[in-house]
Amino acid sequence: MKKLILICFILMSFIPYHDNRKDMSLLTKENLWLTIQAMDIKYPEIVFAQAILETGHFKSSNLKSSNNLFGMMMPGVRETVAIKKNHRGFAVYETWMHSVQDYKLYQDYTMRKKNMTRSQYLSFIDRKYSESRGYAKKLRSIIQRHQDILAIQY
């Protein structure tokens, strides 16, 4: 299964256009978790929880129309794999997997000058990433509820 996800990601990177409905059928919590791990993202359980929270368990219109798992805005300075921005300024991706790849770029950019601990990173995204109060608490709750998925190793 892990190899299938990695192969799908690699293949979709070379396909200029594909049916978004097929791509969304690959978006499961398990596949998201494996993709986050495969991309070597720091604090993967936090990032997994962010995707669940930001999309309302994969139901948000931003995810469905823009393949955007994290509510990422179109960046102005850092490198991105987003293909454009939508009418509200959110980044648009070819696939949900590109959204995960862009989160990795975001994380690398924000952590380039210092290596944050897990709690420092959680505090950082609570202050800088989220627009709502209690973001870190919500993420911790999601992590706790998804321990069965988070135990799957890449």
Residue pairs with C-beta under 8 A, 6 or more apart in sequence:
1 30
1 34
2 34
2 38
2 154
5 26
5 31
5 34
5 35
5 38
6 38
8 26
8 97
9 35
9 38
9 97
12 18
12 23
12 94
12 95
12 97
13 98
18 94
18 95
20 67
20 95
23 67
23 95
23 96
23 97
24 64
24 96
26 96
27 58
27 96
29 48
29 52
29 146
29 149
30 149
30 152
32 48
32 51
32 69
32 96
32 100
33 44
33 48
33 149
33 150
33 152
34 152
34 154
35 97
35 100
36 44
36 47
36 48
36 51
36 100
37 44
37 153
37 154
38 154
39 100
39 101
39 104
40 104
41 47
41 100
41 103
41 104
41 107
42 107
42 111
42 121
43 118
43 121
43 122
45 143
45 150
46 118
46 121
46 122
46 125
46 139
46 143
47 70
47 103
47 107
48 142
48 143
48 146
48 149
48 150
49 138
49 139
49 140
49 142
49 143
49 146
50 70
50 125
50 129
50 139
51 69
51 70
51 100
52 58
52 142
52 146
53 135
53 138
53 139
53 142
54 60
54 62
54 69
54 70
54 71
55 62
55 63
55 69
62 68
62 71
62 86
62 90
63 69
63 96
65 86
65 92
66 86
66 90
66 91
66 92
66 93
67 92
67 93
67 94
67 95
67 96
67 98
67 99
68 90
68 91
68 92
68 93
68 99
69 96
69 99
69 100
69 103
70 99
70 103
71 90
72 82
72 90
72 91
72 99
72 102
72 103
72 106
73 85
73 89
73 90
73 91
74 80
74 82
74 84
74 85
74 89
74 90
74 91
75 82
75 91
75 106
78 105
78 106
78 109
79 105
79 109
80 91
80 102
80 105
81 93
81 98
81 101
81 102
81 105
82 91
82 92
82 93
82 98
82 102
83 92
83 93
83 94
84 92
85 91
85 92
86 92
91 99
91 102
93 99
93 102
110 124
110 128
111 121
116 124
122 136
122 139
122 140
123 136
125 135
125 136
125 139
126 135
126 136
129 135
143 150
